[in-house]
Each structure stands twice: as C-alpha cells, then as structure tokens.
Amino acid sequence: MIKAGQKLLKQAKRIIPGGNQLLSKRSEMFLPDLWPAYYKSSKGCVVTDLNNKKYYDFAGMGVTSCVLGYADKDINRAVNHGLKNGSMSTLNSPEEVELAEKLIKIHKWADMARFSKSGGEACLIAIRIARAYSKKEKIAFCGYHGWHDWYMAANLNNKKNLDEQLLPGLGNKGISRSFKNSIFSFNYNDIGSLKKLFSKHKGKIGIVIMEPMRFTKPKKNFLQEVKKLAKKNGAILIFDEITSGFHENLGGLHLKFKVYPDMAIFGKALGNGYPISAVVGKRSIMNFAQSTFISSTMWTERLGFIAAITSLNKMKKLKVQKKLVKFGKKIKKGWQNAAETSGIKISISGLDALPNFKFEYKNKQEISTYFTQEMLELGFLAKEAIAVTNAYNNQIVDKYLRAVNKVFRKINYYQKNKFKFPLKGPLKHSTLKRLTYY
Ligand SMILES: Cc1ncc(COP(=O)(O)O)c(C=O)c1O
C-alpha cells in the first residue's frame, strides 16, 4: 500500500513543475506510479513512508549524503544545541572558521575555504574564483557539475554534448546564448581528448574541472597527466568531490590517489544531509574571491557548519570510511555471487563505498524496473547503485543480499523463458543514461 505518497505526488505535480526539486529523487526514476515518493521519517538506514511502511534504504541514502545514517544522534544533538542558541544572527557563526580550519587540515595542499549550501553553488563559486584568477574564458570539463549556466552552456553548440557526462538529454533551453563556446568536454581516462581541447583552443582554456573518479578507476597516471597538462597550459585544476568525497576516505578521493588539485569542491556527505558545501584551494587563487562578488545571506546559516564539523569529528573518530569500504566490498561480492548462482549477467563498477551494477541485457530498463518493484515488495528501496552508510550492519546487509538473490532468480526465470516481466506499473524513465547516478 503506497497510495498516500503517489496521491501527494499528483497534487505536487499540479503546483510544483516536475513535482519536486531534484531529478534523481523523482518517482519516475525508480518505479513510476508505485514508488513511495515521500517519507514521514528516516532513521539510521530505515525510511518510513506516508503509509507507515518501513524500508531499508539501498538506493543511495539521501542521494549519497548520509554517510553516517539518517537522523544521526550526535549530529542532531549538536544541531539542536545550535538551534537553541540561534541558527542565525547579524554576526557570523564561529563554526565557520572551525570548519575552514578542519578542511584545510585534512587537505594540506589547500590554504583557504569558502562555503555555500548546495553542490551546484559551490561549483559556481569555484569557477568564478578560478576565472577571476586565470583571466581566461574557456573551461575544459569532465563529469557532472550541477545545473548552472556555466556548465549547461556545454549544450549550446549541440544538445547532446552533455550526454556522455552522466546526465543525457538535458537540453539547452533557457541558457544564455552568450555562453556559447565557453565550455568543452573531455572524456575520463582519455588524456588525448583533453590534449585536443588545449591545442584547439590555444591559450584560451583557464580551467579544467572534473570528478577524480565516478565509475571506473583512473588509468595509471591519468590524473597526474591531467594535472601536468593543466599546468603546462596555464589552467587551474579543480576536482569536484561533491559525490566522491568522504566515502572511501576522510576527505577528497584525490588524497587517496595522491594527486593534488588547485581547488576542490565538497558537498553532500560533508554535512551528512544538512545543507553545506565547500570550496577549498590555494591561497594565491582563493584570494581572487575578493576581486569579484561572491556572497549570500543563507551561506552564513549556522546549522550546516555545525553538522559538518560534527560529521567530520565522528567520521574520524569511528574510522567510518573503513567500514563503508568493507561493506561495499561485501555488497559487490554478494551481487556477483547472486548473479552467478541465478544465472544472470551483470557488470559491477564504482568505488567500493559507492558501488553499482548494470544488468547486461537489451531490455535492461524492464529488468531494472522489475528489480526495484520486487525489492520494494521485500522492504527495500533499491536500484542498481548504493551509497554505503555507517548505519548498515552485517545483519542488514545479509538480509539485503538474500532479497537480491531472490529477485535475481526471478529475473532469470522471466528472462530465460523470454516471458514478459510482470510489471505493475510503467517502466522507469531512462533519461539518465546510466542507471547509477545521483
Ligand atoms: C560531482 C557533482 N557535482 C555537482 C553536483 C551538484 O550538487 P547539488 O545537487 O548539491 O547541487 C553533484 C550532484 O550530484 C555531483 O555529483
């Protein structure tokens, strides 16, 4: 019985274009007409929907933000204290300085930090500062970096330019034509594609922005070569760690790869679901924030800082990332075993702490929809990508893997016999080319 959520969604769609604020939280991305859609409460890794039905969250844990689990008691205690003492005032909150110090201590190559609330905003801040510093107009990019014009302008020349960069089919309506020819994509693990951009736009590219890793591991020296190439061409290197940060290790994933950029961007897991994002960078570059205007009232709000500080402390104290990697490995192995014993074909990729798999079939959209439908029946919010959380334990992961085994066997039955999958609603949308992003 999922009726209350879908009923509310119908109402939402009449008064909120698209029904909500984030593409990857739309019901159509999971199970059109049947997804619970709204939650009453979330705690640990359990989400309760509007009909009071409980589900284990194996579908991303708040779009990868809740590494420590939902409603973490330590974070909520600290945030409650902040609430009681005032979350806003005419003066600044001291936690802002404390968080800057913490992030700089973790990322020793960086000297300064700026803060905002969402990932996309933080990307815009980094781009503005980097452009002010480099005095060059053009940007080379790889991966997804939010919804702002500087990024979406990549689609002005060709609506399909962003198709290889996580979110295909984004179009180019409403983006100022004046940004045309300002941003160009290169491909991950393909240093030649970046070289080509530098030689085509001689002396005009001032910024290289990329995710250090999303699905596949960097080829040997790929990140080092990107760094070298950027430096040789007088461009600033920015690592967007909004999704990759704080899952595999405490800080940016680049620390693990030992390749240090000029600037790095964090969001999502930094505040464990509370709104906070950050840009850290070298002093010589970050100071250019002062040569332009980057300023917003709500960036001074206190609770985001408190949540981030408490998250960082707790992650460090409990060595949380070690646990995430351990469970991620277990889940990947469990998927593999389940696929082998049930006789279905999947391919597994992603960081251990952010693992994902793909059904290797032509009708994967149908299979994927069926997988989500059946897992929901068994009490799991599930798709082919997981953000491992500290709230998982062996018992919960085992329960999840037993459910996966069961559903994979059913998938094999329908697939092997070429039967139509018994879907109770429409297919999930395929706007997202790969089924694995957030
Ligand atoms: C790498 C990367 N950059 C930027 C963003 C945008 O962040 P937000 O959705 O918080 O604006 C995301 C979100 O998925 C992301 O994964």
The ligand as an ORCA input file, in Angstrom:
! r2SCAN-3c Opt
* xyz 0 1
  C      30.108     15.726     -8.946
  C      28.908     16.571     -8.684
  N      28.980     17.892     -8.840
  C      27.934     18.691     -8.568
  C      26.731     18.189     -8.141
  C      25.594     19.111     -7.834
  O      25.354     19.120     -6.457
  P      23.926     19.586     -5.878
  O      22.915     18.607     -6.361
  O      24.101     19.565     -4.390
  O      23.685     20.975     -6.385
  C      26.611     16.799     -7.968
  C      25.337     16.222     -7.548
  O      25.012     15.099     -7.831
  C      27.720     15.968     -8.251
  O      27.656     14.634     -8.127
*
